[in-house]
């Protein structure tokens, strides 16, 4: 597919990936030979983050693994900057370009032979005694769980203001289609095509509770109310936030999407998924 040719590029890494910096520098050198001066920096660097938010770039090239892509999504989605992921991690569910073919893919992008995939982002709000305590956005999921404690938590879930059920479980996941191949998959949820804009609800180790995942209608929202002590909220695997009894977590679609640079046909997702399933170490060769 042919689209506009991006010329304002930035290369970003996760600071905890030592190998990422070397690869990122090679990418910057390659782009320079193509006549493009692309800055390089950490996703934690405040100056780089300000420049991305100010709209200085068309595409952010994220070098790392899926965690790097999540951080890039949090930064880029609200300001409409597209992300091109280059995988040097272990899984790379979110990444199409591999370490050994990024030069070929960059050449394609710079000739306009790519397309933009839009993926749902979640807007997450925490309320305590009716007062808003904080907001977050998520590319994968928001999870209310028992955290480090052994006892299951009691969680009441409602959809669009109507009570769904109360779970006694290790936790409850509210996931995007993107997150359906992350924590939700490990908890037994279905795999959703990435273009879907539905929220998926998946209980974690439910005890005498509904044990099936629920796929909500597009644009539906879910409210998760904690009915016991010692629960935590984690958004896209970030540091857990302690919750009190009767705290409420509201999850709904964000107004913006995460934009990803993709190559080839729409079947890339299933080819990527099949490759990971074929590489499952529990399956004999």
C-alpha positions in Angstrom: 0.0 0.0 0.0 1.3 3.5 -0.8 1.0 6.4 1.5 2.8 9.6 2.4 6.6 9.3 2.9 7.6 10.2 6.5 10.7 12.4 6.8 10.6 13.5 10.4 11.8 10.4 12.3 13.1 9.8 15.8 14.7 6.6 17.2 13.9 5.6 20.8 15.0 2.9 23.1 14.2 1.5 26.5 17.1 2.4 28.8 17.3 -1.1 30.3 18.1 -2.7 26.9 21.9 -2.4 26.5 21.8 -4.0 23.0 19.1 -1.5 21.9 21.4 1.5 21.9 23.9 -0.2 19.5 21.1 -1.2 17.1 19.5 2.2 17.3 22.8 3.9 16.4 23.1 1.7 13.4 19.5 2.7 12.4 20.4 6.4 12.8 23.5 5.9 10.7 21.5 4.2 8.0 18.9 7.0 7.9 21.6 9.6 7.6 22.8 7.9 4.5 19.2 8.3 3.2 19.4 12.0 3.9 17.4 11.9 7.1 18.8 13.2 10.4 17.0 11.4 13.1 17.7 12.1 16.8 18.1 9.2 19.2 17.2 8.9 22.8 15.6 7.0 25.7 11.8 6.8 26.1 12.4 8.1 29.6 14.2 11.2 28.4 12.0 14.2 29.2 13.4 16.3 26.3 12.6 13.6 23.8 9.2 13.1 25.2 8.4 16.9 25.0 9.5 16.9 21.3 7.3 14.0 20.5 4.3 15.6 22.3 5.0 18.9 20.5 4.4 17.1 17.1 8.0 17.3 15.8 8.0 13.8 14.4 5.9 11.7 12.0 7.2 8.3 13.1 8.9 7.0 16.3 11.1 4.0 15.6 11.0 2.0 18.9 14.0 -0.4 19.3 13.4 -3.1 21.9 10.7 -5.7 22.9 7.0 -5.6 23.6 7.6 -3.5 26.8 9.3 -0.9 24.7 6.3 -0.8 22.4 3.9 -0.4 25.3 5.9 2.6 26.5 6.1 4.1 23.0 2.3 3.6 22.7 1.7 5.6 25.9 3.8 8.4 24.6 2.8 8.5 21.0 -0.9 7.6 20.9 -2.3 10.8 22.5 -0.4 12.9 20.0 -1.0 10.8 16.9 2.6 9.8 16.2 3.0 6.5 14.4 5.3 3.8 15.8 7.6 1.4 13.9 8.8 -1.3 16.2 12.1 -3.2 15.7 12.3 -6.3 17.8 15.4 -7.2 19.7 13.4 -8.8 22.5 12.2 -12.3 23.1 8.6 -12.3 21.9 7.7 -9.3 19.9 3.9 -10.0 19.6 3.4 -6.3 18.8 6.4 -6.0 16.4 6.5 -6.9 12.7 10.1 -5.9 11.9 13.0 -8.1 13.1 16.5 -7.3 14.0 17.9 -8.8 10.7 15.6 -7.1 8.2 15.0 -3.5 9.5 17.1 -2.0 6.7 14.8 -3.6 4.1 11.7 -2.4 6.0 13.0 1.1 6.4 13.6 1.3 2.7 10.0 0.3 2.1 8.7 2.9 4.5 10.8 5.6 2.9 9.4 4.7 -0.5 5.8 5.0 0.8 5.2 1.2 0.7 3.5 0.8 4.1 0.2 1.2 5.8 -1.0 2.5 9.2 -2.8 0.2 11.6 -4.9 1.8 14.3 -5.3 -0.1 17.6 -7.6 0.7 20.5 -6.3 2.4 23.6 -8.0 2.3 26.9 -8.7 5.2 29.3 -8.6 4.1 32.9 -9.9 6.1 35.9 -9.6 5.3 39.6 -12.3 6.7 42.0 -12.2 6.6 45.8 -15.3 7.8 47.7 -16.5 9.4 44.4 -13.3 11.4 43.9 -11.1 10.9 40.9 -7.6 9.7 42.1 -5.8 9.2 38.8 -6.1 8.5 35.1 -4.0 6.3 32.8 -4.1 5.0 29.3 -3.4 1.4 28.3 -2.5 -0.4 25.1 -2.8 -3.9 26.6 -4.9 -4.0 29.7 -6.0 -2.8 33.2 -5.9 -5.4 35.9 -7.5 -5.4 39.3 -5.9 -8.2 41.3 -4.9 -9.6 44.7 -1.3 -8.5 44.1 1.2 -10.2 46.5 -1.5 -11.4 48.8 -2.8 -15.1 48.8 -6.5 -14.5 49.4 -8.7 -13.9 46.4 -10.4 -10.6 46.0 -14.1 -9.9 45.6 -14.7 -7.8 42.6 -18.1 -6.5 41.3 -18.2 -5.7 37.5 -20.8 -3.7 35.7 -21.1 -2.9 32.0 -22.5 0.4 30.8 -24.0 0.9 34.3 -25.7 -2.5 34.5 -24.3 -5.1 37.0 -22.7 -8.0 35.3 -21.5 -10.2 38.2 -19.3 -10.4 41.3 -16.1 -12.4 41.0 -14.2 -14.1 43.7 -10.9 -14.5 42.0 -7.2 -13.6 41.8 -8.2 -10.7 39.7 -10.0 -9.3 36.7 -8.5 -8.2 33.4 -10.1 -5.5 31.2 -8.2 -5.9 27.9 -8.0 -4.5 24.4 -7.7 -6.8 21.4 -3.9 -6.0 21.5 -3.8 -7.3 25.1 -5.7 -10.4 24.2 -2.3 -12.0 23.3 -0.8 -10.8 26.6 -2.0 -11.4 30.2 -5.5 -12.1 29.0 -4.2 -15.0 26.9 -2.3 -16.5 29.8 -5.5 -16.3 31.9 -7.4 -18.4 29.3 -9.0 -15.6 27.2 -9.7 -15.7 23.5 -7.4 -14.1 20.8 -9.0 -11.1 19.2 -8.0 -9.6 15.8 -6.0 -6.5 16.5 -8.4 -4.2 14.6 -11.3 -4.9 16.9 -12.3 -2.0 19.2 -14.0 -4.2 21.9 -13.0 -4.5 25.5 -12.4 -8.1 26.8 -13.1 -9.0 30.4 -11.2 -12.1 31.7 -11.3 -13.4 35.3 -8.0 -14.7 36.7 -8.4 -18.0 38.6 -12.1 -17.5 39.6 -13.4 -19.5 42.5 -17.0 -20.5 42.2 -17.5 -17.6 39.8 -18.1 -17.1 36.1 -15.0 -18.5 34.5 -15.7 -17.4 31.0 -14.3 -14.3 29.2 -16.8 -11.7 28.1 -16.3 -9.6 24.9 -18.1 -6.3 25.3 -19.8 -4.5 22.4 -17.8 -1.7 20.8 -17.8 1.5 22.8 -19.0 -0.3 25.9 -17.4 0.6 29.2 -16.7 -1.5 32.3 -16.6 -0.5 36.0 -14.8 -2.7 38.5 -15.5 -2.2 42.2 -13.3 -3.8 44.8 -15.4 -5.4 47.6 -12.5 -6.5 49.8 -9.1 -5.3 51.1 -5.6 -5.8 49.7 -6.3 -5.4 46.0 -4.1 -3.5 43.5 -4.5 -1.9 40.1 -1.9 -2.4 37.4 -2.1 -0.7 34.0 0.0 -2.3 31.2 2.2 -4.0 33.8 3.3 -0.7 35.5 3.9 -0.4 39.2 0.8 -1.6 41.0 -1.4 0.9 42.9 -2.9 -0.1 46.2 -6.7 -0.1 46.3 -9.1 0.2 49.2 -12.5 -1.5 49.6 -15.2 0.2 47.5 -12.6 1.8 45.2 -13.9 1.8 41.6 -11.9 1.5 38.4 -13.7 2.6 35.2 -12.3 1.5 31.8 -13.5 2.7 28.4 -12.2 3.4 24.9 -9.8 6.3 24.7 -10.5 9.1 22.1 -7.2 8.3 20.3 -5.7 5.1 18.9 -2.1 3.7 18.8 -0.8 4.0 15.3 1.6 1.3 14.0 3.6 1.3 10.7 2.9 -2.1 9.0 4.1 -3.8 5.8 2.5 -6.3 3.4 -1.0 -7.7 3.8 -3.3 -7.7 6.7 -2.5 -11.3 7.5 0.8 -10.4 9.2 -0.9 -10.7 12.6 -1.7 -14.4 12.1 1.7 -15.2 10.6 3.3 -13.6 13.7 1.0 -15.4 16.0 1.6 -18.8 14.4 5.4 -18.3 14.6 5.2 -17.7 18.3 2.9 -20.7 18.8 5.3 -22.9 16.7 8.2 -21.8 18.9 6.5 -22.7 22.2 9.3 -24.5 24.2 6.8 -27.0 25.6 6.1 -28.4 22.1 8.7 -31.0 21.0 10.3 -30.5 17.6 
